[in-house]
Amino acid sequence: MQLQQVIGLRQEMVAQPQQILRSELIQTPLIQLEARFQQEFEQNPLLEIADEAEMDQRQPEGETLESNAVKEAKDQAEDREAKEAEKEEREPDWEAFFDDQEDARADERRFYKSNQAITDAVEIPQADVHTLAENLLDQLRMDRFTDHQMLIGEYIIGSLDTRGYLDAPLDIIAGLSESTVDEVAKVLHSVQRYDPVGVASRDLRECLLIQLEVRGEKESITWQILNKHFDEFVNRRFESIASTLGVTPQDVQASFEIIATLNPRPGEGVIDEKMNYIIPDLIVEVIQHQENQDPEFAIMLNDGNIPSFYVNDDLKKLILTRNSDKKAREFAMRKAESARWFINAIMQRRTTMIRTMSAIVERQKPWFLTGRDANLRPMILQDIAEDIGMDISTISRVSREKYVQTPYGVRELKFYFNDKMTTDSGEDVSTRAIKEKLLEIIAAEDKKKPLSDKAIADLLDEHGYQIARRTVQKYREQLSIPVKRMRRMV
């Protein structure tokens, strides 16, 4: 193999640490951002947590942090490309960074004042509950079992999945507990009748049959349907079941209604102590809405439990003192540079999210005034990117896993983005409005003769929505609406 020197030309883009940090923080939701702040405080001694009184003293009068952030964001947007292409070849001007003059932009670089839009402390009560396994083990200990049977029961309970179904074959449990399959089956029979009834079942049919048996409905019409005609039950073949059992279709319908009251997933009926609570990243409030005046909205960023912070004064003096210890000064300079990047990235995140939410509210104003999904207008990421002069990838990061609190509940930002379709009248409507109309049509249909996807498409066409049958099927599946056969009743 011969070695050669080749001259080539190629183009590549290298992201600077500041860019990476900004992208990371913009797409980070509030809960994870709080953890990111805590990590930064632990690693950077230059950052000090401050109370509100300290921040009021440090913040200059006449200029708010929000307005300064907007100014800085606009200035950065104008020359961002030039700044990012230029690599700093000299030590930063720390005197300018720590300038004690009342310069608004210098103050923004030195401290961050938290905007806790939700000021009232909310304590989420934690329910004192046992897990499903703990509840079952308590009942197992109260049963009249030998020590060996108790061991088998513990293996059974330990083999349940999140739905409450048995996730291991009986021979495997028998091998683990050094028992026979018959011994395991005997213990399983008792466990399946614990509370919740039907737990540790091996399939849906067994789960429902056990619940009917405990109710005292064994050998009833409902029990016979599940025991001998389960396939017909799944496919809602009322007439076939009625003919085989010698009953009327109305009797079969009544049995279906009884089955609907049973619990197909007994393991999910237990409260989970690890419940997820949504904390909104943004808050939108209507502050003025009169018929003859344009509505006004208050848009706020919620910093949650993120504290206000500022640059440590002692380390600031260490950096400004040229004849101080070299290693200590180099350490402080590295941390100051990190702090500068972090504060700028946080301010950029705040400004970008406020501007993005303002553009969303402007475009979806009818929804924010009524809360009706049918009033949502067609809107895509590119629309917001053009409105605020940012890249579509930035808008995508801002809307990812972010929530906004509105007068009509908490919504994910992606809720407001939807495709458009043009009606016969030439009006652009959102796909969500079409889904609302589809729900109305299905809610008003004759349950004895449900509408097919083609019939629904024809009715939507009469309302001006020209969509194909397959599109109706796609929207129906997105709304978790079953097919015509599964919606039929007698």
C-alpha positions as CSV (number, residue, x, y, z in Angstrom):
1,M,0.0,0.0,0.0
2,Q,1.5,3.3,-1.1
3,L,1.1,6.4,1.0
4,Q,0.1,9.6,-0.8
5,Q,-0.5,13.2,0.1
6,V,-3.8,14.6,-1.4
7,I,-4.9,18.2,-1.3
8,G,-8.7,18.5,-1.0
9,L,-11.3,21.1,-0.2
10,R,-14.3,20.4,1.9
11,Q,-17.0,22.4,3.8
12,E,-18.0,21.5,7.4
13,M,-19.7,23.3,10.2
14,V,-18.4,23.1,13.8
15,A,-20.8,24.1,16.5
16,Q,-19.3,26.3,19.2
17,P,-19.9,25.5,22.9
18,Q,-22.2,28.5,23.2
19,Q,-24.4,27.2,20.4
20,I,-24.6,23.7,21.8
21,L,-25.5,25.1,25.2
22,R,-28.2,27.4,23.7
23,S,-29.7,24.5,21.7
24,E,-29.7,22.3,24.8
25,L,-31.4,24.7,27.1
26,I,-34.0,25.9,24.6
27,Q,-35.4,22.4,24.1
28,T,-35.2,21.5,27.8
29,P,-38.6,21.4,29.6
30,L,-39.0,23.1,33.0
31,I,-38.6,20.1,35.3
32,Q,-35.3,19.1,33.6
33,L,-34.2,22.7,33.5
34,E,-34.4,22.9,37.3
35,A,-32.1,19.9,37.5
36,R,-29.8,21.6,35.0
37,F,-29.7,24.7,37.1
38,Q,-28.8,22.7,40.2
39,Q,-26.0,21.0,38.4
40,E,-24.6,24.4,37.2
41,F,-24.7,25.8,40.8
42,E,-22.9,22.8,42.1
43,Q,-20.1,23.0,39.5
44,N,-19.6,26.7,39.2
45,P,-18.7,28.6,42.4
46,L,-19.0,31.9,40.5
47,L,-22.8,31.6,40.6
48,E,-24.6,32.6,43.8
49,I,-28.3,32.1,44.6
50,A,-30.0,35.3,45.7
51,D,-33.3,36.2,47.3
52,E,-35.7,38.7,45.8
53,A,-34.5,41.6,47.9
54,E,-30.9,41.2,46.7
55,M,-32.0,41.0,43.1
56,D,-34.1,44.1,43.4
57,Q,-31.0,46.0,44.6
58,R,-28.8,44.6,41.9
59,Q,-31.3,45.2,39.0
60,P,-31.1,48.8,37.6
61,E,-34.1,51.0,37.8
62,G,-36.0,52.0,34.7
63,E,-35.1,48.9,32.8
64,T,-36.8,45.5,33.2
65,L,-35.1,42.2,32.6
66,E,-37.6,41.3,29.9
67,S,-37.1,44.4,27.8
68,N,-33.3,44.1,28.1
69,A,-33.5,40.5,27.0
70,V,-35.5,41.4,24.0
71,K,-33.0,44.1,23.0
72,E,-30.1,41.8,23.4
73,A,-31.9,39.0,21.4
74,K,-32.6,41.4,18.5
75,D,-29.0,42.7,18.5
76,Q,-27.7,39.1,18.6
77,A,-30.0,38.1,15.7
78,E,-28.6,40.8,13.5
79,D,-24.9,39.8,13.7
80,R,-25.2,36.2,14.9
81,E,-23.6,34.7,11.8
82,A,-20.6,37.0,12.0
83,K,-20.1,36.5,15.8
84,E,-20.4,32.7,15.5
85,A,-17.9,32.6,12.7
86,E,-15.3,34.7,14.6
87,K,-13.2,32.8,17.1
88,E,-12.0,34.8,20.1
89,E,-8.2,34.9,20.1
90,R,-7.8,37.0,23.2
91,E,-8.8,37.0,26.8
92,P,-12.3,38.4,27.4
93,D,-12.7,41.9,28.6
94,W,-13.5,41.0,32.2
95,E,-13.6,44.6,33.3
96,A,-16.5,45.2,30.8
97,F,-18.1,42.0,32.0
98,F,-18.0,43.0,35.6
99,D,-18.5,46.7,34.9
100,D,-20.1,48.3,38.0
101,Q,-21.7,51.1,36.0
102,E,-25.5,50.9,35.7
103,D,-25.4,49.5,32.2
104,A,-28.5,47.4,31.5
105,R,-26.8,44.9,29.2
106,A,-23.8,44.5,31.6
107,D,-26.3,43.7,34.4
108,E,-27.9,41.1,32.3
109,R,-24.6,39.3,31.9
110,R,-24.0,39.4,35.7
111,F,-27.2,38.1,37.1
112,Y,-30.5,36.4,36.3
113,K,-33.8,37.2,38.0
114,S,-36.2,34.3,38.1
115,N,-39.7,34.9,36.8
116,Q,-41.9,32.6,39.0
117,A,-45.2,33.3,37.3
118,I,-47.0,30.8,39.6
119,T,-46.2,32.5,43.0
120,D,-48.5,30.5,45.2
121,A,-46.8,27.5,46.8
122,V,-48.6,24.3,45.7
123,E,-48.1,21.2,47.8
124,I,-49.0,18.1,45.9
125,P,-50.4,15.6,48.4
126,Q,-48.8,12.1,48.2
127,A,-51.3,9.3,48.7
128,D,-50.3,6.8,51.3
129,V,-51.0,3.7,49.2
130,H,-49.5,0.3,48.6
131,T,-48.5,-1.0,45.2
132,L,-50.4,-3.9,43.6
133,A,-47.7,-6.4,44.7
134,E,-47.9,-5.2,48.3
135,N,-51.7,-5.4,48.4
136,L,-51.6,-9.0,47.0
137,L,-48.8,-10.1,49.4
138,D,-50.9,-8.8,52.3
139,Q,-53.8,-10.9,51.2
140,L,-51.6,-13.9,50.5
141,R,-50.3,-13.8,54.1
142,M,-53.9,-13.8,55.4
143,D,-54.7,-16.9,53.4
144,R,-54.5,-20.4,54.9
145,F,-51.4,-21.5,53.0
146,T,-48.4,-23.5,54.0
147,D,-44.9,-22.0,53.8
148,H,-44.3,-23.7,50.5
149,Q,-47.6,-22.4,49.1
150,M,-46.7,-19.0,50.3
151,L,-43.4,-19.2,48.3
152,I,-45.4,-20.2,45.2
153,G,-47.7,-17.3,45.7
154,E,-44.8,-14.9,46.0
155,Y,-43.4,-16.1,42.7
156,I,-46.8,-15.7,41.1
157,I,-47.2,-12.1,42.4
158,G,-43.6,-11.3,41.3
159,S,-44.5,-12.5,37.7
160,L,-47.3,-10.0,37.1
161,D,-47.0,-7.3,34.4
162,T,-48.2,-3.7,34.6
163,R,-51.7,-4.8,33.5
164,G,-52.0,-7.3,36.3
165,Y,-51.7,-10.4,34.0
166,L,-49.5,-13.4,34.7
167,D,-46.3,-13.0,32.6
168,A,-44.8,-16.4,33.2
169,P,-45.9,-20.0,32.3
170,L,-46.9,-22.2,35.2
171,D,-44.1,-24.7,34.5
172,I,-41.5,-21.9,34.9
173,I,-43.0,-20.9,38.2
174,A,-43.1,-24.6,39.2
175,G,-39.4,-25.0,38.5
176,L,-38.4,-21.8,40.4
177,S,-40.4,-22.8,43.5
178,E,-39.6,-26.5,43.2
179,S,-43.2,-27.5,42.9
180,T,-45.5,-29.3,40.5
181,V,-47.7,-27.5,38.0
182,D,-50.8,-28.7,39.9
183,E,-49.6,-27.1,43.1
184,V,-48.9,-23.8,41.3
185,A,-52.4,-23.9,39.6
186,K,-54.0,-24.4,43.1
187,V,-52.3,-21.3,44.5
188,L,-53.0,-19.4,41.3
189,H,-56.7,-20.1,41.6
190,S,-56.8,-18.3,45.0
191,V,-54.6,-15.4,43.9
192,Q,-56.9,-14.7,40.9
193,R,-59.8,-14.1,43.3
194,Y,-57.9,-11.6,45.5
195,D,-58.7,-7.9,45.2
196,P,-58.6,-6.7,42.4
197,V,-60.5,-9.7,41.1
198,G,-59.1,-11.3,37.9
199,V,-55.5,-10.4,38.7
200,A,-52.9,-13.0,37.6
201,S,-55.1,-14.1,34.7
202,R,-53.3,-15.5,31.7
203,D,-55.6,-13.8,29.1
204,L,-58.5,-11.5,28.8
205,R,-61.1,-14.2,28.5
206,E,-60.0,-15.8,31.8
207,C,-59.9,-12.4,33.5
208,L,-63.5,-11.6,32.6
209,L,-64.8,-15.1,33.4
210,I,-63.3,-15.0,36.9
211,Q,-64.9,-11.6,37.6
212,L,-68.3,-13.0,36.5
213,E,-67.8,-16.1,38.7
214,V,-67.0,-13.9,41.8
215,R,-70.2,-11.9,41.0
216,G,-72.2,-15.1,41.1
217,E,-73.1,-15.0,37.4
218,K,-71.5,-18.3,36.4
219,E,-73.5,-20.2,33.8
220,S,-75.4,-16.9,33.0
221,I,-75.9,-15.8,29.4
222,T,-73.0,-13.4,29.8
223,W,-70.8,-16.1,31.2
224,Q,-71.7,-18.5,28.3
225,I,-70.9,-15.8,25.7
226,L,-67.4,-15.3,27.1
227,N,-66.8,-19.0,27.8
228,K,-68.1,-20.6,24.5
229,H,-68.4,-17.7,22.0
230,F,-65.5,-15.4,22.7
231,D,-64.5,-14.9,19.1
232,E,-68.1,-13.9,18.2
233,F,-68.1,-11.6,21.2
234,V,-64.9,-9.9,20.0
235,N,-66.4,-9.3,16.6
236,R,-69.8,-8.2,18.0
237,R,-71.8,-10.8,16.0
238,F,-75.0,-10.3,17.9
239,E,-77.3,-12.4,15.6
240,S,-74.9,-15.4,15.5
241,I,-74.6,-15.5,19.3
242,A,-78.3,-15.0,19.8
243,S,-79.1,-17.8,17.4
244,T,-76.7,-20.3,19.0
245,L,-77.9,-19.6,22.6
246,G,-81.5,-19.3,21.7
247,V,-82.0,-15.8,23.0
248,T,-82.9,-12.4,21.4
249,P,-80.3,-10.0,20.1
250,Q,-81.5,-7.6,22.8
251,D,-80.4,-10.2,25.5
252,V,-77.0,-10.3,23.8
253,Q,-76.8,-6.5,23.8
254,A,-77.6,-6.5,27.6
255,S,-74.8,-9.0,28.2
256,F,-72.4,-6.8,26.3
257,E,-73.3,-3.9,28.5
258,I,-72.6,-6.1,31.6
259,I,-69.2,-7.1,30.2
260,A,-68.4,-3.5,29.6
261,T,-68.6,-3.0,33.4
262,L,-65.8,-5.5,34.0
263,N,-62.2,-4.6,34.4
264,P,-60.0,-5.9,31.5
265,R,-56.8,-4.6,33.2
266,P,-57.0,-5.3,37.0
267,G,-53.4,-4.2,37.6
268,E,-54.1,-0.7,36.4
269,G,-56.8,0.0,38.9
270,V,-54.3,0.6,41.7
271,I,-53.0,4.1,42.4
272,D,-49.4,4.6,41.4
273,E,-47.4,6.7,43.7
274,K,-45.2,7.8,40.9
275,M,-47.8,10.0,39.2
276,N,-46.6,12.6,36.7
277,Y,-47.7,16.2,37.2
278,I,-47.4,18.7,34.4
279,I,-45.9,22.1,35.4
280,P,-46.4,24.6,32.5
281,D,-43.4,26.3,31.0
282,L,-45.6,29.3,29.8
283,I,-48.7,31.0,31.0
284,V,-51.2,32.9,28.8
285,E,-54.0,35.0,30.3
286,V,-56.6,37.2,28.7
287,I,-56.5,40.6,30.4
288,Q,-58.9,42.5,28.2
289,H,-61.6,41.3,25.9
290,Q,-64.5,43.6,24.9
291,E,-66.6,43.5,21.8
292,N,-65.4,46.8,20.3
293,Q,-61.7,46.4,21.3
294,D,-58.9,44.1,20.3
295,P,-58.2,41.5,23.0
296,E,-55.0,41.8,25.0
297,F,-53.0,38.8,26.3
298,A,-50.4,38.5,29.1
299,I,-47.7,36.0,28.2
300,M,-45.4,34.9,30.9
301,L,-42.5,32.4,31.2
302,N,-42.8,30.3,34.4
303,D,-39.4,29.6,35.9
304,G,-40.9,27.3,38.5
305,N,-38.4,26.5,41.3
306,I,-35.4,28.1,39.4
307,P,-33.9,30.6,41.8
308,S,-32.5,34.0,41.0
309,F,-28.7,34.1,40.9
310,Y,-25.8,36.5,40.4
311,V,-22.0,36.4,39.9
312,N,-19.9,36.0,43.1
313,D,-18.3,39.3,44.1
314,D,-15.2,37.7,45.7
315,L,-14.3,35.7,42.6
316,K,-15.1,38.7,40.5
317,K,-12.3,40.6,42.4
318,L,-10.0,37.7,42.0
319,I,-10.3,37.9,38.2
320,L,-9.9,41.6,38.0
321,T,-6.8,41.5,40.1
322,R,-4.0,40.8,37.6
323,N,-1.3,40.0,40.3
324,S,-3.4,37.4,42.1
325,D,-2.5,33.7,42.2
326,K,-2.1,32.5,38.6
327,K,-3.8,29.1,39.1
328,A,-6.7,30.5,41.2
329,R,-7.2,33.3,38.6
330,E,-7.2,30.8,35.7
331,F,-9.8,28.7,37.5
332,A,-12.0,31.7,38.2
333,M,-11.6,32.8,34.6
334,R,-12.8,29.4,33.3
335,K,-15.8,29.5,35.6
336,A,-16.6,33.1,34.7
337,E,-16.6,32.2,31.0
338,S,-18.9,29.3,31.8
339,A,-21.2,31.5,33.8
340,R,-21.3,34.1,31.0
341,W,-22.3,31.4,28.5
342,F,-24.9,30.0,30.8
343,I,-26.5,33.3,31.6
344,N,-26.6,34.3,28.0
345,A,-28.1,30.9,27.0
346,I,-30.8,31.2,29.7
347,M,-31.7,34.8,28.6
348,Q,-31.8,33.6,25.0
349,R,-34.1,30.7,26.0
350,R,-36.5,33.1,27.8
351,T,-36.6,35.6,24.9
352,T,-37.1,32.9,22.3
353,M,-39.9,31.1,24.2
354,I,-41.8,34.4,24.8
355,R,-41.5,35.5,21.2
356,T,-42.6,32.0,20.0
357,M,-45.6,31.9,22.3
358,S,-46.6,35.5,21.3
359,A,-46.6,34.5,17.7
360,I,-48.7,31.4,18.4
361,V,-51.2,33.5,20.4
362,E,-51.4,36.0,17.5
363,R,-52.2,33.3,15.0
364,Q,-54.5,31.2,17.2
365,K,-56.3,34.2,18.8
366,P,-59.8,32.7,18.2
367,W,-58.9,29.6,20.2
368,F,-57.5,31.7,23.1
369,L,-60.7,33.6,23.2
370,T,-63.1,30.7,23.1
371,G,-61.2,27.5,23.9
372,R,-63.0,25.6,21.1
373,D,-60.8,23.2,19.1
374,A,-62.9,24.0,16.0
375,N,-61.5,27.5,16.1
376,L,-57.9,26.4,15.7
377,R,-56.4,27.8,12.5
378,P,-54.0,25.9,10.3
379,M,-50.4,26.6,11.5
380,I,-47.1,24.8,10.9
381,L,-43.6,25.4,12.4
382,Q,-42.5,27.3,9.3
383,D,-45.3,29.9,9.9
384,I,-44.0,30.8,13.4
385,A,-40.3,30.7,12.2
386,E,-41.2,33.3,9.5
387,D,-43.2,35.5,12.0
388,I,-40.3,35.9,14.4
389,G,-37.4,35.6,12.0
390,M,-35.9,32.4,13.4
391,D,-34.9,29.0,12.0
392,I,-37.6,26.3,11.9
393,S,-35.3,24.0,13.9
394,T,-35.3,26.5,16.8
395,I,-39.2,26.6,16.8
396,S,-39.2,22.8,16.8
397,R,-36.9,22.8,19.9
398,V,-39.0,25.4,21.7
399,S,-42.3,23.4,21.1
400,R,-40.8,20.0,22.1
401,E,-42.2,18.8,25.4
402,K,-43.3,22.3,26.5
403,Y,-46.7,23.1,28.0
404,V,-48.7,26.3,28.4
405,Q,-51.3,27.2,31.0
406,T,-54.4,28.8,29.4
407,P,-57.8,29.9,30.7
408,Y,-59.1,26.6,29.2
409,G,-56.5,24.2,30.7
410,V,-52.9,23.1,30.2
411,R,-52.0,22.3,26.6
412,E,-48.9,21.1,24.9
413,L,-47.4,23.6,22.5
414,K,-47.6,21.1,19.7
415,F,-51.4,21.1,20.2
416,Y,-51.5,24.4,18.3
417,F,-49.7,23.1,15.2
418,N,-51.8,21.4,12.6
419,D,-52.0,21.0,8.8
420,K,-54.6,22.8,6.7
421,M,-57.2,21.8,4.1
422,T,-59.0,24.1,1.7
423,T,-62.9,23.8,1.7
424,D,-65.1,24.1,-1.3
425,S,-65.6,27.8,-0.4
426,G,-61.9,28.4,-0.6
427,E,-61.5,28.7,3.2
428,D,-58.4,27.2,4.9
429,V,-59.4,25.1,7.9
430,S,-57.2,23.0,10.3
431,T,-57.3,19.2,10.3
432,R,-58.4,19.4,14.0
433,A,-61.6,21.2,12.8
434,I,-62.3,18.3,10.4
435,K,-61.8,15.8,13.3
436,E,-64.3,17.8,15.4
437,K,-66.9,17.5,12.6
438,L,-66.1,13.8,12.3
439,L,-66.8,13.3,16.0
440,E,-70.1,15.1,15.6
441,I,-71.1,12.9,12.7
442,I,-70.3,9.7,14.5
443,A,-72.0,10.9,17.7
444,A,-75.2,11.5,15.8
445,E,-75.2,8.3,13.7
446,D,-77.7,5.5,14.1
447,K,-76.0,3.0,16.5
448,K,-78.0,0.1,14.9
449,K,-76.6,1.1,11.5
450,P,-73.3,2.8,12.0
451,L,-71.8,4.8,9.1
452,S,-68.9,3.4,7.1
453,D,-65.8,5.4,6.4
454,K,-67.1,6.1,2.8
455,A,-70.4,7.3,4.2
456,I,-68.6,9.6,6.7
457,A,-66.5,11.0,3.8
458,D,-69.6,11.7,1.8
459,L,-71.2,13.6,4.8
460,L,-68.0,15.6,5.3
461,D,-68.1,16.4,1.6
462,E,-71.6,17.9,2.0
463,H,-70.1,20.2,4.7
464,G,-67.4,21.3,2.3
465,Y,-64.6,19.0,3.4
466,Q,-63.4,17.0,0.4
467,I,-61.4,14.2,1.9
468,A,-60.9,10.6,0.8
469,R,-62.1,7.5,2.6
470,R,-58.6,6.5,3.7
471,T,-58.2,10.0,5.2
472,V,-61.3,9.4,7.2
473,Q,-59.9,6.1,8.4
474,K,-56.7,7.7,9.4
475,Y,-58.5,10.5,11.4
476,R,-60.8,7.9,13.0
477,E,-57.9,5.8,14.2
478,Q,-56.1,8.9,15.5
479,L,-59.3,9.6,17.6
480,S,-59.4,6.0,18.8
481,I,-62.8,5.4,17.2
482,P,-63.5,1.7,16.3
483,V,-64.6,0.5,12.9
484,K,-68.3,0.4,11.9
485,R,-68.7,-3.2,13.0
486,M,-67.4,-2.5,16.5
487,R,-69.7,0.5,17.0
488,R,-72.9,-1.4,16.1
489,M,-75.6,-1.9,18.8
490,V,-79.0,-3.7,18.6
